[in-house]
Amino acid sequence: MENNELQLIWKTVNSDIQQKSKDELKLLLTSKAKQVFTEFLILNIIAIPVCIGLMVWLIISTANRIDDRLYVANNILLGSIVLFALFYLIRGWYRFKRSKMDKPVKEWLGIEINHLSKWLIGKYKRIDFYLIPILYILSVLSIHVYYSDLYFIEVFRSDKFINEDMWGLIIFTPILFAGLYYSLIKLRKYQIKKLQFLKDLHGRLCNVR
């Protein structure tokens, strides 16, 4: 009976079905689940070197402007956020790689689904949306002030900022935010769709006796 149920579950995942043993089906279903989880990890893998590169920039720029207290404070705040993100990305990648596959498939899948749910539809789901403007403002300030050769507070008093840079930011920022949030919303919808697939798969496995 259990094997028949697993056959039906696998048929919803892959219509090209041949008669397989219970162990083969469990292995295939686990492999399919891991394949979906890997899609989530790809973003982590891409984001890790980006965070590392930004941290290197912040260390170098802060060392060269160590006498500008406001600039240093801006970079420390930005660096703290990036460091937290880097820690979470590495921990998530390491945790998934070390997942104990000696657990029953249903138990392992349930643990991974709960973890993803917190970030996609749970209490952490809006963190990305809140961090985008904060990271953007702090990053722009860090880069702009560094290359202006002025102290942090002097940049906002300069004629160049008032007459040129400020208008560029006013025009460019809304366009950039629109593109970023549109991409983030599309990505989130796709990830939630994949999460629902995993939940359906887990639910079907839980009904197997």
PASEBA-1860 file (N, C-alpha, C; in nm, 3 decimals):
! residues 209
1> MENNELQL> 0.084/-0.121/0.000/0.000/0.000/0.000/0.087/0.126/0.000 ~ 0.192/0.125/0.086/0.279/0.243/0.093/0.347/0.267/-0.040 ~ 0.392/0.162/-0.105/0.459/0.178/-0.232/0.365/0.236/-0.337 ~ 0.239/0.195/-0.335/0.140/0.249/-0.429/0.121/0.399/-0.407 ~ 0.116/0.439/-0.280/0.101/0.581/-0.248/0.222/0.661/-0.297 ~ 0.341/0.604/-0.276/0.462/0.671/-0.322/0.465/0.681/-0.474 ~ 0.415/0.578/-0.542/0.406/0.581/-0.687/0.319/0.698/-0.733 ~ 0.205/0.716/-0.664/0.114/0.826/-0.699/0.178/0.961/-0.675
9> IWKTVNSD> 0.252/0.974/-0.563/0.320/1.099/-0.533/0.424/1.130/-0.639 ~ 0.504/1.031/-0.675/0.606/1.053/-0.775/0.545/1.089/-0.910 ~ 0.428/1.035/-0.939/0.361/1.065/-1.067/0.323/1.213/-1.074 ~ 0.291/1.276/-0.960/0.260/1.419/-0.959/0.385/1.503/-0.979 ~ 0.502/1.446/-0.948/0.629/1.517/-0.964/0.687/1.494/-1.103 ~ 0.673/1.372/-1.152/0.730/1.335/-1.281/0.635/1.237/-1.349 ~ 0.575/1.281/-1.457/0.474/1.198/-1.524/0.536/1.078/-1.596 ~ 0.667/1.086/-1.622/0.736/0.973/-1.688/0.771/0.870/-1.582
17> IQQKSKDE> 0.672/0.792/-1.543/0.689/0.701/-1.430/0.701/0.558/-1.475 ~ 0.791/0.486/-1.412/0.802/0.343/-1.429/0.790/0.281/-1.291 ~ 0.753/0.157/-1.288/0.736/0.089/-1.159/0.868/0.087/-1.084 ~ 0.866/0.137/-0.961/0.988/0.143/-0.881/0.960/0.090/-0.742 ~ 1.067/0.049/-0.677/1.053/0.000/-0.540/1.030/0.116/-0.445 ~ 0.990/0.083/-0.321/0.964/0.187/-0.220/1.091/0.268/-0.192 ~ 1.204/0.201/-0.178/1.330/0.270/-0.148/1.372/0.359/-0.264 ~ 1.352/0.313/-0.387/1.385/0.395/-0.503/1.300/0.520/-0.509
25> LKLLLTSK> 1.171/0.505/-0.479/1.081/0.620/-0.482/1.117/0.722/-0.374 ~ 1.149/0.673/-0.255/1.188/0.765/-0.148/1.315/0.840/-0.186 ~ 1.408/0.769/-0.249/1.532/0.833/-0.292/1.505/0.938/-0.400 ~ 1.417/0.907/-0.493/1.382/1.001/-0.599/1.311/1.124/-0.544 ~ 1.218/1.103/-0.451/1.145/1.215/-0.393/1.238/1.304/-0.311 ~ 1.331/1.242/-0.239/1.429/1.319/-0.163/1.517/1.400/-0.256 ~ 1.559/1.338/-0.366/1.643/1.407/-0.463/1.571/1.526/-0.525 ~ 1.440/1.508/-0.554/1.360/1.616/-0.611/1.348/1.731/-0.511
33> AKQVFTEF> 1.327/1.699/-0.384/1.317/1.802/-0.281/1.449/1.877/-0.267 ~ 1.560/1.804/-0.268/1.692/1.867/-0.257/1.719/1.957/-0.377 ~ 1.670/1.916/-0.493/1.687/1.998/-0.614/1.618/2.133/-0.598 ~ 1.497/2.132/-0.541/1.424/2.257/-0.519/1.496/2.342/-0.415 ~ 1.544/2.280/-0.306/1.616/2.354/-0.204/1.744/2.417/-0.259 ~ 1.807/2.348/-0.353/1.930/2.399/-0.414/1.903/2.530/-0.487 ~ 1.785/2.544/-0.547/1.749/2.669/-0.613/1.750/2.785/-0.515 ~ 1.706/2.760/-0.393/1.710/2.863/-0.291/1.854/2.897/-0.254
41> LILNIIAI> 1.941/2.797/-0.254/2.079/2.817/-0.213/2.160/2.895/-0.316 ~ 2.119/2.891/-0.443/2.194/2.959/-0.548/2.207/3.108/-0.517 ~ 2.099/3.169/-0.469/2.105/3.312/-0.434/2.205/3.336/-0.322 ~ 2.210/3.245/-0.226/2.306/3.257/-0.117/2.449/3.253/-0.171 ~ 2.473/3.160/-0.262/2.606/3.144/-0.319/2.648/3.269/-0.395 ~ 2.553/3.332/-0.465/2.583/3.456/-0.538/2.605/3.572/-0.442 ~ 2.524/3.578/-0.336/2.530/3.692/-0.244/2.654/3.691/-0.154 ~ 2.709/3.572/-0.125/2.824/3.563/-0.035/2.944/3.643/-0.086
49> PVCIGLMV> 2.991/3.624/-0.210/3.105/3.704/-0.257/3.074/3.853/-0.266 ~ 2.946/3.888/-0.294/2.907/4.029/-0.298/2.924/4.092/-0.160 ~ 2.879/4.021/-0.057/2.893/4.071/0.080/3.040/4.082/0.120 ~ 3.119/3.983/0.083/3.262/3.986/0.115/3.330/4.104/0.046 ~ 3.297/4.126/-0.080/3.353/4.240/-0.153/3.317/4.373/-0.089 ~ 3.193/4.386/-0.046/3.149/4.509/0.019/3.220/4.529/0.152 ~ 3.241/4.421/0.226/3.313/4.431/0.353/3.457/4.477/0.331 ~ 3.522/4.426/0.226/3.658/4.469/0.195/3.661/4.618/0.162
57> WLIISTAN> 3.564/4.662/0.083/3.554/4.805/0.050/3.537/4.890/0.176 ~ 3.451/4.848/0.264/3.424/4.925/0.386/3.548/4.933/0.476 ~ 3.621/4.825/0.484/3.744/4.825/0.567/3.847/4.922/0.509 ~ 3.868/4.915/0.378/3.967/5.001/0.313/3.926/5.148/0.321 ~ 3.801/5.177/0.286/3.755/5.316/0.285/3.752/5.375/0.426 ~ 3.715/5.295/0.525/3.712/5.344/0.662/3.853/5.374/0.712 ~ 3.948/5.287/0.679/4.087/5.309/0.720/4.144/5.437/0.660 ~ 4.103/5.468/0.537/4.153/5.590/0.471/4.083/5.717/0.517
65> RIDDRLYV> 3.967/5.700/0.585/3.892/5.817/0.635/3.869/5.806/0.785 ~ 3.965/5.751/0.855/3.947/5.721/0.996/3.925/5.846/1.081 ~ 3.967/5.963/1.030/3.951/6.088/1.106/3.813/6.151/1.087 ~ 3.731/6.097/0.996/3.596/6.149/0.973/3.498/6.062/1.052 ~ 3.459/6.108/1.168/3.379/6.025/1.259/3.243/5.987/1.202 ~ 3.178/6.079/1.136/3.046/6.048/1.079/3.057/5.946/0.966 ~ 3.162/5.959/0.887/3.183/5.863/0.779/3.212/5.724/0.837 ~ 3.295/5.720/0.940/3.326/5.593/1.005/3.201/5.530/1.065
73> ANNILLGS> 3.117/5.613/1.128/2.992/5.563/1.188/2.900/5.506/1.080 ~ 2.891/5.575/0.966/2.809/5.526/0.855/2.858/5.390/0.807 ~ 2.989/5.378/0.793/3.045/5.251/0.744/3.032/5.138/0.845 ~ 3.044/5.171/0.973/3.027/5.069/1.076/2.885/5.015/1.076 ~ 2.788/5.105/1.063/2.648/5.063/1.059/2.622/4.976/0.937 ~ 2.671/5.019/0.822/2.654/4.941/0.699/2.726/4.807/0.711 ~ 2.847/4.809/0.764/2.925/4.687/0.780/2.858/4.588/0.875 ~ 2.793/4.639/0.979/2.725/4.550/1.074/2.611/4.476/1.006
81> IVLFALFY> 2.535/4.548/0.922/2.424/4.485/0.851/2.476/4.380/0.752 ~ 2.580/4.417/0.678/2.637/4.326/0.579/2.697/4.203/0.648 ~ 2.763/4.225/0.760/2.824/4.113/0.833/2.717/4.016/0.884 ~ 2.605/4.071/0.932/2.495/3.985/0.977/2.439/3.906/0.859 ~ 2.422/3.973/0.745/2.370/3.904/0.626/2.467/3.795/0.582 ~ 2.597/3.824/0.586/2.697/3.727/0.546/2.696/3.605/0.639 ~ 2.684/3.632/0.769/2.677/3.523/0.866/2.556/3.434/0.840 ~ 2.441/3.496/0.815/2.320/3.419/0.789/2.332/3.337/0.661
89> LIRGWYRF> 2.390/3.397/0.554/2.403/3.327/0.427/2.494/3.205/0.440 ~ 2.608/3.223/0.506/2.702/3.113/0.523/2.642/3.005/0.612 ~ 2.576/3.047/0.720/2.515/2.950/0.810/2.406/2.870/0.739 ~ 2.324/2.937/0.656/2.219/2.868/0.583/2.276/2.767/0.485 ~ 2.382/2.807/0.415/2.446/2.715/0.320/2.507/2.596/0.394 ~ 2.577/2.624/0.503/2.642/2.517/0.580/2.538/2.425/0.644 ~ 2.430/2.483/0.696/2.326/2.403/0.761/2.262/2.307/0.663 ~ 2.235/2.356/0.542/2.173/2.268/0.443/2.269/2.156/0.401
97> KRSKMDKP> 2.395/2.191/0.382/2.493/2.091/0.341/2.512/1.984/0.447 ~ 2.493/2.023/0.573/2.512/1.927/0.682/2.381/1.864/0.731 ~ 2.275/1.887/0.655/2.146/1.829/0.694/2.160/1.678/0.710 ~ 2.104/1.628/0.818/2.118/1.486/0.846/2.016/1.406/0.763 ~ 2.066/1.348/0.656/1.978/1.272/0.569/1.949/1.132/0.623 ~ 2.007/1.101/0.743/1.972/0.974/0.804/1.836/0.982/0.872 ~ 1.781/1.104/0.879/1.646/1.119/0.932/1.546/1.070/0.828 ~ 1.426/1.034/0.872/1.321/1.001/0.775/1.297/1.119/0.681
105> VKEWLGIE> 1.265/1.089/0.556/1.245/1.193/0.455/1.142/1.296/0.501 ~ 1.033/1.246/0.559/0.926/1.336/0.603/0.976/1.435/0.709 ~ 1.056/1.384/0.802/1.106/1.469/0.910/1.204/1.574/0.857 ~ 1.297/1.530/0.772/1.395/1.623/0.714/1.326/1.731/0.631 ~ 1.231/1.688/0.548/1.160/1.782/0.462/1.080/1.882/0.545 ~ 1.019/1.835/0.654/0.942/1.924/0.740/1.029/2.030/0.804 ~ 1.149/1.992/0.848/1.242/2.087/0.911/1.284/2.195/0.812 ~ 1.318/2.153/0.691/1.362/2.249/0.589/1.248/2.343/0.547
113> INHLSKWL> 1.127/2.290/0.538/1.012/2.372/0.501/0.984/2.476/0.608 ~ 0.991/2.439/0.734/0.969/2.533/0.843/1.072/2.645/0.840 ~ 1.195/2.610/0.809/1.301/2.712/0.802/1.274/2.812/0.690 ~ 1.239/2.762/0.573/1.211/2.851/0.460/1.085/2.935/0.484 ~ 0.987/2.876/0.549/0.860/2.946/0.572/0.880/3.072/0.657 ~ 0.972/3.067/0.752/0.997/3.183/0.837/1.039/3.304/0.756 ~ 1.117/3.279/0.649/1.171/3.390/0.569/1.082/3.428/0.452 ~ 0.998/3.337/0.407/0.916/3.368/0.290/0.774/3.411/0.326
121> IGKYKRID> 0.716/3.350/0.429/0.578/3.383/0.464/0.559/3.403/0.615 ~ 0.666/3.390/0.691/0.657/3.401/0.836/0.699/3.537/0.889 ~ 0.753/3.539/1.010/0.782/3.665/1.079/0.897/3.744/1.015 ~ 0.981/3.679/0.935/1.094/3.749/0.873/1.067/3.790/0.728 ~ 0.946/3.774/0.681/0.918/3.788/0.538/0.941/3.929/0.484 ~ 0.936/4.032/0.569/0.950/4.169/0.520/1.089/4.228/0.541 ~ 1.181/4.148/0.594/1.314/4.201/0.623/1.381/4.255/0.497 ~ 1.373/4.179/0.387/1.436/4.223/0.262/1.382/4.358/0.217
129> FYLIPILY> 1.252/4.377/0.231/1.189/4.501/0.186/1.233/4.620/0.272 ~ 1.257/4.597/0.399/1.301/4.704/0.488/1.449/4.735/0.469 ~ 1.528/4.633/0.439/1.673/4.652/0.430/1.716/4.724/0.302 ~ 1.640/4.708/0.195/1.680/4.768/0.067/1.705/4.919/0.078 ~ 1.610/4.999/0.128/1.637/5.143/0.136/1.750/5.176/0.232 ~ 1.761/5.102/0.342/1.868/5.129/0.439/2.004/5.102/0.377 ~ 2.018/4.987/0.313/2.145/4.951/0.250/2.179/5.047/0.137 ~ 2.078/5.089/0.063/2.102/5.180/-0.048/2.154/5.315/0.003
137> ILSVLSIH> 2.087/5.372/0.100/2.127/5.502/0.152/2.267/5.498/0.211 ~ 2.294/5.397/0.294/2.426/5.386/0.358/2.536/5.361/0.255 ~ 2.507/5.280/0.153/2.607/5.250/0.050/2.637/5.374/-0.035 ~ 2.533/5.446/-0.074/2.552/5.567/-0.154/2.634/5.670/-0.076 ~ 2.602/5.686/0.051/2.677/5.780/0.134/2.824/5.738/0.145 ~ 2.848/5.610/0.166/2.985/5.561/0.179/3.066/5.587/0.053 ~ 3.010/5.555/-0.061/3.082/5.571/-0.188/3.095/5.718/-0.225 ~ 2.986/5.793/-0.214/2.985/5.932/-0.257/3.080/6.018/-0.172
145> VYYSDLYF> 3.072/6.002/-0.043/3.158/6.082/0.046/3.305/6.047/0.025 ~ 3.333/5.919/0.007/3.474/5.877/-0.009/3.538/5.943/-0.130 ~ 3.467/5.946/-0.242/3.525/6.000/-0.365/3.509/6.152/-0.377 ~ 3.442/6.214/-0.284/3.425/6.359/-0.288/3.546/6.433/-0.231 ~ 3.629/6.361/-0.154/3.744/6.421/-0.086/3.703/6.529/0.013 ~ 3.581/6.519/0.063/3.532/6.611/0.165/3.491/6.531/0.288 ~ 3.484/6.600/0.401/3.431/6.536/0.520/3.281/6.511/0.503 ~ 3.231/6.414/0.578/3.093/6.370/0.565/2.995/6.487/0.567
153> IEVFRSDK> 3.005/6.573/0.666/2.910/6.682/0.682/2.929/6.788/0.575 ~ 3.053/6.803/0.524/3.081/6.907/0.424/3.021/6.872/0.288 ~ 3.003/6.743/0.262/2.948/6.700/0.132/2.811/6.762/0.109 ~ 2.728/6.765/0.213/2.590/6.814/0.199/2.582/6.966/0.194 ~ 2.692/7.032/0.224/2.696/7.178/0.217/2.760/7.228/0.088 ~ 2.820/7.136/0.013/2.892/7.176/-0.108/2.795/7.215/-0.220 ~ 2.839/7.306/-0.304/2.757/7.351/-0.418/2.732/7.237/-0.516 ~ 2.830/7.151/-0.533/2.814/7.040/-0.628/2.701/6.949/-0.585
161> FINEDMWG> 2.691/6.919/-0.456/2.585/6.832/-0.409/2.448/6.899/-0.424 ~ 2.440/7.026/-0.387/2.312/7.098/-0.392/2.263/7.117/-0.535 ~ 2.356/7.146/-0.626/2.315/7.180/-0.763/2.315/7.062/-0.859 ~ 2.390/6.957/-0.828/2.401/6.845/-0.922/2.364/6.710/-0.860 ~ 2.440/6.670/-0.761/2.424/6.535/-0.706/2.285/6.512/-0.647 ~ 2.232/6.611/-0.578/2.101/6.594/-0.514/1.993/6.567/-0.617 ~ 1.996/6.641/-0.729/1.895/6.621/-0.832/1.910/6.485/-0.900 ~ 2.035/6.442/-0.915/2.058/6.309/-0.972/1.999/6.200/-0.883
169> LIIFTPIL> 2.017/6.215/-0.751/1.961/6.118/-0.658/1.809/6.120/-0.658 ~ 1.752/6.239/-0.667/1.606/6.253/-0.666/1.544/6.183/-0.788 ~ 1.610/6.192/-0.902/1.558/6.132/-1.025/1.590/5.981/-1.031 ~ 1.713/5.946/-0.996/1.760/5.809/-1.013/1.705/5.713/-0.907 ~ 1.694/5.759/-0.783/1.656/5.672/-0.672/1.520/5.605/-0.691 ~ 1.414/5.679/-0.724/1.283/5.613/-0.744/1.285/5.507/-0.854 ~ 1.360/5.535/-0.961/1.369/5.438/-1.071/1.439/5.311/-1.024 ~ 1.549/5.328/-0.950/1.622/5.213/-0.899/1.537/5.133/-0.801
177> FAGLYYSL> 1.469/5.201/-0.710/1.383/5.133/-0.613/1.271/5.056/-0.682 ~ 1.212/5.116/-0.785/1.104/5.049/-0.857/1.154/4.918/-0.919 ~ 1.274/4.922/-0.980/1.331/4.802/-1.039/1.365/4.696/-0.935 ~ 1.424/4.741/-0.823/1.462/4.647/-0.717/1.341/4.580/-0.654 ~ 1.239/4.659/-0.622/1.121/4.601/-0.557/1.041/4.514/-0.654 ~ 1.037/4.552/-0.779/0.967/4.469/-0.878/1.035/4.332/-0.888 ~ 1.170/4.333/-0.897/1.245/4.208/-0.906/1.229/4.124/-0.780 ~ 1.231/4.191/-0.665/1.218/4.119/-0.538/1.079/4.055/-0.525
185> IKLRKYQI> 0.975/4.126/-0.565/0.839/4.073/-0.557/0.822/3.954/-0.651 ~ 0.876/3.964/-0.773/0.868/3.852/-0.868/0.943/3.730/-0.814 ~ 1.060/3.755/-0.759/1.138/3.645/-0.703/1.067/3.581/-0.585 ~ 1.007/3.664/-0.499/0.938/3.612/-0.382/0.819/3.524/-0.424 ~ 0.745/3.567/-0.525/0.631/3.488/-0.573/0.678/3.352/-0.624 ~ 0.790/3.353/-0.696/0.844/3.226/-0.749/0.888/3.136/-0.635 ~ 0.953/3.192/-0.533/0.999/3.113/-0.420/0.882/3.057/-0.340 ~ 0.778/3.135/-0.323/0.661/3.088/-0.249/0.593/2.974/-0.326
193> KKLQFLKD> 0.593/2.983/-0.459/0.537/2.875/-0.541/0.616/2.746/-0.519 ~ 0.749/2.757/-0.514/0.833/2.640/-0.488/0.811/2.587/-0.347 ~ 0.795/2.678/-0.252/0.769/2.638/-0.114/0.639/2.561/-0.104 ~ 0.537/2.606/-0.176/0.409/2.537/-0.175/0.421/2.397/-0.234 ~ 0.503/2.385/-0.338/0.528/2.252/-0.396/0.587/2.159/-0.291 ~ 0.684/2.209/-0.214/0.747/2.128/-0.110/0.646/2.092/-0.001 ~ 0.559/2.186/0.033/0.457/2.159/0.134/0.360/2.051/0.086 ~ 0.321/2.060/-0.040/0.231/1.958/-0.095/0.298/1.822/-0.094
201> LHGRLCNV> 0.425/1.819/-0.132/0.499/1.694/-0.132/0.509/1.636/0.010 ~ 0.537/1.724/0.104/0.548/1.680/0.246/0.414/1.630/0.297 ~ 0.306/1.700/0.262/0.174/1.658/0.304/0.137/1.521/0.250 ~ 0.170/1.496/0.124/0.141/1.365/0.065/0.222/1.255/0.132 ~ 0.349/1.286/0.160/0.433/1.186/0.227/0.381/1.154/0.368 ~ 0.328/1.255/0.436/0.275/1.234/0.571/0.151/1.146/0.570 ~ 0.082/1.143/0.456/-0.040/1.061/0.447/-0.012/0.917/0.409 ~ 0.117/0.891/0.376/0.152/0.753/0.340/0.160/0.669/0.466
209> R> 0.098/0.556/0.466/0.098/0.465/0.582/0.174/0.337/0.548
END
